[in-house]
Amino acid sequence: MTTAAQSNLILIADDAEVNRAILQELFCREFDIAEAENGEKAIRIIEAEHDRLAAVLLDVKMPVLDGFAVLKYLADRKFVGFRCCDADL
């Protein structure tokens, strides 16, 4: 079982480098940061690091696989502990 102390990684999945840079700056003092510029890379990171993940910040519009495809992949594989939140922008 993963404890809060072990969950110290945030994955920022966004094709816009400037968005990743801003989010990294916001969270880098408290968390380790992993970045993905597309959904396929995000899935690879999630699979490899799921025990360490505190959060996944996922853009919906990305190349290769979009954010919705990533969420479907996670749901289909029943990744435990993942909750989906959205922001009204």
N, CA and C atoms as an extended XYZ file, in Angstrom:
267
Properties=species:S:1:pos:R:3:atomname:S:1:resname:S:1:resid:I:1 pbc="F F F"
N         0.845       -1.185        0.000 N   MET     1
C         0.000        0.000        0.000 CA  MET     1
C         0.882        1.237        0.000 C   MET     1
N         0.522        2.223       -0.796 N   THR     2
C         1.284        3.452       -0.901 CA  THR     2
C         0.815        4.443        0.147 C   THR     2
N         1.764        5.060        0.838 N   THR     3
C         1.417        6.079        1.815 CA  THR     3
C         1.607        7.443        1.195 C   THR     3
N         1.085        8.460        1.865 N   ALA     4
C         1.210        9.823        1.348 CA  ALA     4
C         2.670       10.222        1.211 C   ALA     4
N         3.531        9.749        2.116 N   ALA     5
C         4.952       10.093        2.042 CA  ALA     5
C         5.601        9.511        0.797 C   ALA     5
N         5.119        8.385        0.308 N   GLN     6
C         5.681        7.753       -0.876 CA  GLN     6
C         5.138        8.369       -2.167 C   GLN     6
N         3.981        8.985       -2.112 N   SER     7
C         3.354        9.566       -3.300 CA  SER     7
C         3.886       10.978       -3.492 C   SER     7
N         5.058       11.062       -4.096 N   ASN     8
C         5.713       12.362       -4.194 CA  ASN     8
C         5.965       12.799       -5.630 C   ASN     8
N         5.261       12.208       -6.581 N   LEU     9
C         5.489       12.506       -7.987 CA  LEU     9
C         4.211       13.047       -8.620 C   LEU     9
N         4.349       14.147       -9.344 N   ILE    10
C         3.243       14.674      -10.134 CA  ILE    10
C         3.617       14.527      -11.597 C   ILE    10
N         2.710       13.961      -12.378 N   LEU    11
C         2.881       13.866      -13.816 CA  LEU    11
C         2.123       15.011      -14.468 C   LEU    11
N         2.845       15.795      -15.258 N   ILE    12
C         2.239       16.881      -16.022 CA  ILE    12
C         2.218       16.441      -17.483 C   ILE    12
N         1.031       16.197      -17.999 N   ALA    13
C         0.873       15.736      -19.383 CA  ALA    13
C         0.187       16.831      -20.187 C   ALA    13
N         0.975       17.501      -21.015 N   ASP    14
C         0.463       18.611      -21.812 CA  ASP    14
C         1.398       18.793      -23.000 C   ASP    14
N         0.834       19.000      -24.186 N   ASP    15
C         1.681       19.185      -25.363 CA  ASP    15
C         2.299       20.577      -25.436 C   ASP    15
N         1.803       21.527      -24.663 N   ALA    16
C         2.340       22.888      -24.663 CA  ALA    16
C         3.461       22.993      -23.625 C   ALA    16
N         4.667       23.202      -24.118 N   GLU    17
C         5.832       23.269      -23.225 CA  GLU    17
C         5.689       24.376      -22.176 C   GLU    17
N         5.114       25.508      -22.559 N   VAL    18
C         4.956       26.611      -21.613 CA  VAL    18
C         4.029       26.211      -20.460 C   VAL    18
N         2.982       25.463      -20.743 N   ASN    19
C         2.080       24.999      -19.674 CA  ASN    19
C         2.810       24.057      -18.720 C   ASN    19
N         3.602       23.147      -19.286 N   ARG    20
C         4.372       22.229      -18.433 CA  ARG    20
C         5.346       23.003      -17.559 C   ARG    20
N         5.986       24.015      -18.117 N   ALA    21
C         6.959       24.807      -17.360 CA  ALA    21
C         6.291       25.561      -16.208 C   ALA    21
N         5.144       26.149      -16.472 N   ILE    22
C         4.427       26.884      -15.423 CA  ILE    22
C         4.004       25.939      -14.301 C   ILE    22
N         3.424       24.805      -14.669 N   LEU    23
C         2.973       23.846      -13.648 CA  LEU    23
C         4.149       23.262      -12.885 C   LEU    23
N         5.246       22.997      -13.576 N   GLN    24
C         6.426       22.481      -12.890 CA  GLN    24
C         6.909       23.486      -11.845 C   GLN    24
N         6.950       24.745      -12.211 N   GLU    25
C         7.393       25.780      -11.273 CA  GLU    25
C         6.481       25.844      -10.049 C   GLU    25
N         5.185       25.645      -10.248 N   LEU    26
C         4.235       25.681       -9.133 CA  LEU    26
C         4.442       24.539       -8.136 C   LEU    26
N         4.831       23.360       -8.634 N   PHE    27
C         4.843       22.172       -7.783 CA  PHE    27
C         6.227       21.621       -7.439 C   PHE    27
N         7.287       22.122       -8.061 N   CYS    28
C         8.600       21.473       -7.937 CA  CYS    28
C         9.209       21.552       -6.539 C   CYS    28
N         8.784       22.475       -5.708 N   ARG    29
C         9.335       22.559       -4.355 CA  ARG    29
C         8.786       21.465       -3.431 C   ARG    29
N         7.601       20.985       -3.754 N   GLU    30
C         6.932       19.995       -2.906 CA  GLU    30
C         6.952       18.581       -3.492 C   GLU    30
N         7.119       18.466       -4.811 N   PHE    31
C         6.996       17.174       -5.483 CA  PHE    31
C         8.094       16.986       -6.521 C   PHE    31
N         8.395       15.725       -6.802 N   ASP    32
C         9.159       15.400       -7.994 CA  ASP    32
C         8.201       15.541       -9.168 C   ASP    32
N         8.734       15.920      -10.323 N   ILE    33
C         7.895       16.183      -11.490 CA  ILE    33
C         8.305       15.266      -12.641 C   ILE    33
N         7.319       14.665      -13.291 N   ALA    34
C         7.526       13.950      -14.552 CA  ALA    34
C         6.693       14.678      -15.600 C   ALA    34
N         7.199       14.727      -16.821 N   GLU    35
C         6.498       15.431      -17.893 CA  GLU    35
C         6.267       14.509      -19.082 C   GLU    35
N         5.132       14.721      -19.730 N   ALA    36
C         4.802       14.001      -20.969 CA  ALA    36
C         4.184       14.998      -21.931 C   ALA    36
N         4.626       14.942      -23.192 N   GLU    37
C         4.078       15.859      -24.183 CA  GLU    37
C         2.949       15.243      -24.999 C   GLU    37
N         2.615       13.973      -24.705 N   ASN    38
C         1.481       13.339      -25.379 CA  ASN    38
C         0.930       12.229      -24.490 C   ASN    38
N        -0.244       11.749      -24.844 N   GLY    39
C        -0.911       10.748      -24.023 CA  GLY    39
C        -0.198        9.409      -23.967 C   GLY    39
N         0.449        9.029      -25.055 N   GLU    40
C         1.173        7.756      -25.068 CA  GLU    40
C         2.317        7.764      -24.047 C   GLU    40
N         3.064        8.854      -24.017 N   LYS    41
C         4.149        8.964      -23.041 CA  LYS    41
C         3.585        9.032      -21.619 C   LYS    41
N         2.465        9.709      -21.440 N   ALA    42
C         1.826        9.782      -20.121 CA  ALA    42
C         1.480        8.383      -19.607 C   ALA    42
N         0.932        7.547      -20.479 N   ILE    43
C         0.583        6.178      -20.076 CA  ILE    43
C         1.828        5.399      -19.666 C   ILE    43
N         2.905        5.546      -20.426 N   ARG    44
C         4.145        4.842      -20.072 CA  ARG    44
C         4.644        5.265      -18.696 C   ARG    44
N         4.567        6.562      -18.406 N   ILE    45
C         5.006        7.054      -17.099 CA  ILE    45
C         4.074        6.551      -16.001 C   ILE    45
N         2.781        6.599      -16.243 N   ILE    46
C         1.814        6.115      -15.242 CA  ILE    46
C         2.061        4.640      -14.937 C   ILE    46
N         2.252        3.839      -15.958 N   GLU    47
C         2.507        2.412      -15.740 CA  GLU    47
C         3.788        2.181      -14.933 C   GLU    47
N         4.822        2.945      -15.229 N   ALA    48
C         6.108        2.757      -14.562 CA  ALA    48
C         6.141        3.343      -13.151 C   ALA    48
N         5.402        4.406      -12.920 N   GLU    49
C         5.520        5.162      -11.668 CA  GLU    49
C         4.236        5.220      -10.844 C   GLU    49
N         3.246        4.390      -11.152 N   HIS    50
C         1.940        4.552      -10.498 CA  HIS    50
C         2.008        4.488       -8.975 C   HIS    50
N         2.966        3.776       -8.411 N   ASP    51
C         3.074        3.705       -6.951 CA  ASP    51
C         3.542        5.022       -6.338 C   ASP    51
N         4.199        5.862       -7.117 N   ARG    52
C         4.732        7.135       -6.610 CA  ARG    52
C         3.841        8.322       -6.924 C   ARG    52
N         2.853        8.143       -7.789 N   LEU    53
C         2.073        9.286       -8.276 CA  LEU    53
C         1.137        9.855       -7.205 C   LEU    53
N         1.275       11.144       -6.979 N   ALA    54
C         0.345       11.869       -6.121 CA  ALA    54
C        -0.787       12.452       -6.954 C   ALA    54
N        -0.446       12.836       -8.215 N   ALA    55
C        -1.450       13.444       -9.093 CA  ALA    55
C        -0.989       13.352      -10.540 C   ALA    55
N        -1.970       13.366      -11.436 N   VAL    56
C        -1.712       13.459      -12.867 CA  VAL    56
C        -2.487       14.668      -13.365 C   VAL    56
N        -1.763       15.639      -13.895 N   LEU    57
C        -2.386       16.817      -14.483 CA  LEU    57
C        -2.415       16.577      -15.983 C   LEU    57
N        -3.598       16.359      -16.508 N   LEU    58
C        -3.764       15.814      -17.856 CA  LEU    58
C        -4.509       16.786      -18.760 C   LEU    58
N        -3.840       17.197      -19.838 N   ASP    59
C        -4.478       18.018      -20.861 CA  ASP    59
C        -5.396       17.115      -21.688 C   ASP    59
N        -6.500       17.679      -22.149 N   VAL    60
C        -7.422       16.856      -22.929 CA  VAL    60
C        -7.020       16.778      -24.397 C   VAL    60
N        -6.497       17.848      -24.933 N   LYS    61
C        -6.116       17.885      -26.344 CA  LYS    61
C        -4.601       17.743      -26.464 C   LYS    61
N        -4.178       16.535      -26.845 N   MET    62
C        -2.756       16.253      -27.039 CA  MET    62
C        -2.602       15.372      -28.271 C   MET    62
N        -1.420       15.401      -28.871 N   PRO    63
C        -1.171       14.517      -30.014 CA  PRO    63
C        -0.978       13.068      -29.568 C   PRO    63
N        -0.969       12.178      -30.520 N   VAL    64
C        -0.781       10.732      -30.364 CA  VAL    64
C        -1.988       10.122      -29.648 C   VAL    64
N        -2.153       10.398      -28.363 N   LEU    65
C        -3.362       10.021      -27.606 CA  LEU    65
C        -3.812       11.251      -26.839 C   LEU    65
N        -5.094       11.583      -26.911 N   ASP    66
C        -5.567       12.731      -26.145 CA  ASP    66
C        -5.871       12.323      -24.702 C   ASP    66
N        -6.192       13.304      -23.887 N   GLY    67
C        -6.454       13.052      -22.477 CA  GLY    67
C        -7.616       12.103      -22.232 C   GLY    67
N        -8.642       12.177      -23.074 N   PHE    68
C        -9.775       11.263      -22.911 CA  PHE    68
C        -9.349        9.817      -23.150 C   PHE    68
N        -8.480        9.591      -24.122 N   ALA    69
C        -7.984        8.234      -24.396 CA  ALA    69
C        -7.143        7.726      -23.229 C   ALA    69
N        -6.390        8.612      -22.604 N   VAL    70
C        -5.604        8.212      -21.426 CA  VAL    70
C        -6.544        7.804      -20.294 C   VAL    70
N        -7.572        8.609      -20.050 N   LEU    71
C        -8.539        8.271      -18.995 CA  LEU    71
C        -9.246        6.953      -19.277 C   LEU    71
N        -9.603        6.720      -20.529 N   LYS    72
C       -10.247        5.456      -20.902 CA  LYS    72
C        -9.290        4.296      -20.654 C   LYS    72
N        -8.034        4.454      -21.032 N   TYR    73
C        -7.023        3.418      -20.804 CA  TYR    73
C        -6.933        3.086      -19.306 C   TYR    73
N        -6.881        4.118      -18.472 N   LEU    74
C        -6.794        3.895      -17.026 CA  LEU    74
C        -8.044        3.207      -16.488 C   LEU    74
N        -9.208        3.630      -16.954 N   ALA    75
C       -10.463        3.024      -16.504 CA  ALA    75
C       -10.562        1.570      -16.947 C   ALA    75
N       -10.180        1.288      -18.194 N   ASP    76
C       -10.250       -0.076      -18.714 CA  ASP    76
C        -9.330       -1.018      -17.948 C   ASP    76
N        -8.229       -0.503      -17.460 N   ARG    77
C        -7.261       -1.327      -16.720 CA  ARG    77
C        -7.452       -1.236      -15.216 C   ARG    77
N        -8.490       -0.512      -14.822 N   LYS    78
C        -8.894       -0.400      -13.425 CA  LYS    78
C        -7.730        0.013      -12.516 C   LYS    78
N        -7.027        1.074      -12.930 N   PHE    79
C        -5.987        1.616      -12.067 CA  PHE    79
C        -6.635        2.072      -10.777 C   PHE    79
N        -6.160        1.569       -9.665 N   VAL    80
C        -6.741        1.856       -8.360 CA  VAL    80
C        -6.242        3.208       -7.866 C   VAL    80
N        -7.120        3.958       -7.263 N   GLY    81
C        -6.728        5.203       -6.639 CA  GLY    81
C        -6.778        6.412       -7.556 C   GLY    81
N        -7.185        6.237       -8.804 N   PHE    82
C        -7.270        7.371       -9.710 CA  PHE    82
C        -8.680        7.934       -9.662 C   PHE    82
N        -8.758        9.232       -9.440 N   ARG    83
C       -10.040        9.928       -9.486 CA  ARG    83
C        -9.945       11.012      -10.537 C   ARG    83
N       -11.028       11.261      -11.193 N   CYS    84
C       -11.049       12.248      -12.255 CA  CYS    84
C       -11.694       13.536      -11.751 C   CYS    84
N       -11.016       14.641      -11.963 N   CYS    85
C       -11.546       15.959      -11.643 CA  CYS    85
C       -11.415       16.812      -12.887 C   CYS    85
N       -12.310       17.771      -13.034 N   ASP    86
C       -12.146       18.698      -14.140 CA  ASP    86
C       -12.352       20.111      -13.634 C   ASP    86
N       -11.890       21.033      -14.441 N   ALA    87
C       -12.035       22.446      -14.088 CA  ALA    87
C       -12.928       23.099      -15.120 C   ALA    87
N       -13.816       23.942      -14.659 N   ASP    88
C       -14.655       24.726      -15.563 CA  ASP    88
C       -13.844       25.940      -15.991 C   ASP    88
N       -13.319       25.879      -17.195 N   LEU    89
C       -12.491       26.996      -17.686 CA  LEU    89
C       -13.290       27.915      -18.557 C   LEU    89
